[in-house]
């Protein structure tokens, strides 16, 4: 992407297009000086003053508050990390700067091995060796520094900022793999915004949305009060931890268990907590997380927690028994690794600085080790008759003609909110299909009977 094209991409972004372009121009100017220094140091001109290698006197531009500064800080904040980010950006912004790496060794009539890089369609794609050359002319110290940046536990890798691609065929070692910014990091650098993560193997979670408001939540008063406590944490935790100086005494983050029968509002409550407090809520897709292969479940969980760290996200684990269930007696290798997964998850949940919500039908299905560490355990009971009446009354469209006493229906049939909405959908569609006729008590009774049969209950 040329800088001219970037103008359209960033207009209206948090920093404004012109500001982002000016920032990137300054980073590219610094990179040009680093590149020029590296080549003049490595290929000295006879009779000229020797040029020192390294970056000691090549100070990068001052970091101004914003998305780029945030990305550099997440990456570790060092000059090597910053150069790695800019080097990975250059192919998108000014690829011609890297043409100099096509220089051939005149003696051997071949490219310089120390430049590293991959050459595709006359474009040079930098690798770890390219970064090592820029850091200190490919010295041992420079190569070791790049090796450090590419280790799995370094923030560049752990937070999925810089991806070292698959090694070129026949090549060995991380230094020979291409350096590419992750899509999220690239978007943050070019637009000042983070894209919404997409559900898939690399991120097994999906963002929860709801068009409803807090006033639409029909719950037992006791459940409502407990949810208000969660809202208070989200709204005021910064004041408690920092202004009141409690960060050294309290663990980061907040952990809660939502339990109760299906359809009682657990998922909706999680979505509304995020909506009302301005936090993103991600529902974990356990089918993409839990793996039969040893160690894969931990890796999948790592991708979620690493991505969510320091983002103020709410992580929602629906049907959490599959991950947070009671540890079994160790009888074989499978049990041992399953228990290790639970232990790993316990550690990540305990140190996560955002909010983690587990949802389960039964409290007793969750490992007690988790419950002891939870700040809140919230029960979602089946709605009482007065709450069921409100669900019936507010659930129908204003265009529906309901010829039935909903107060009697609510009193006679003990249903969850989800089941009531299923019944309303069934009878409404039936009425529409038959010329938008009135909905009768008989329609409701028949639909309720079918709904109860799905749950194995008599109508």
C-alpha angles and dihedrals in degrees: 000000000000118000089244089059091047089067092074093044094056103036108124093016123134093270100033124243098267093050093050092049092049090050093050092046090056092049090050091049089054091048090051090055091049091049093048092048091050094053095043090050093047096042105038119195113237111255094011126115111273113256114223117233123227133058102265095119098030100091113193120230118283111271112239121201111274145079096312093051089048091052093048090049092050089051091057102273098247126130092247091053091048093050089050090054094048092045090054089049096051096078088057097044111027111000092169089074088072095052088093088073089068087074111127130219103251093206097054098023092229137103121278108263091206091065091065114188136123122259114216123169092338091309123117116222112197122232134190089275090057089054091048090053091052094046096054112342091278095300121164089255091052093049092049090050091054090046087057092051091053097050114115094243095053112104091241089064102025093054092042094241101130120028120202102209128222112298118262111261109280094011123118130201135038093266090070096056123097119259114230132169115235114250090253094051092045092051091048091051096046102036107019090239135100114230118231107263114250121230110252145104091299092052113020096192137085129210116250118226132178132182090206128097134222090264089062092061109104109195142142109280091242091055090048091054092052092049089053087059089056090050089051091055092050093046099041109023092102091057092046096048101038112018092040093039097234097131092098092052103041131059117246120258133010131267126201138174119212110195135171142095120319116276097027098119106270097131094040091051091053091049092049093049088059095042095051095045099041095247127133115242120207122194111212114230101220092192087068094041107047112073133182089218118094113256096005095101091056090050092050091049091047091057090055098045094041091051093047097046113119092000099104090236126158112226113206118197107194118199086011095179089092090066106018099041124130116289113250130227108274107250102147144001092279092057091047094054092043089055090048089056090054091048091049091049091049090054094049094046091049095053099038111117096210132061122288119195122189120196123201137159092227129034091211091061091069121086109258089226088070095044092055089058098046120107092205137025109190122193118211105196125187108277119265122238094270091049091046090053091054091049090052093046096047096038099068124081115250086241093060117103105215113190098184137089101254092190089062092045090051093050096046100046123055103207136155121244090253091052092049091053090049090054092047091051092049097049094040093054090046091052093048092048090053097054098284092290123173119282111240135201088251090057091051094046093051093048091047090052091053091047092051091048089058087059092046092250129129117250 
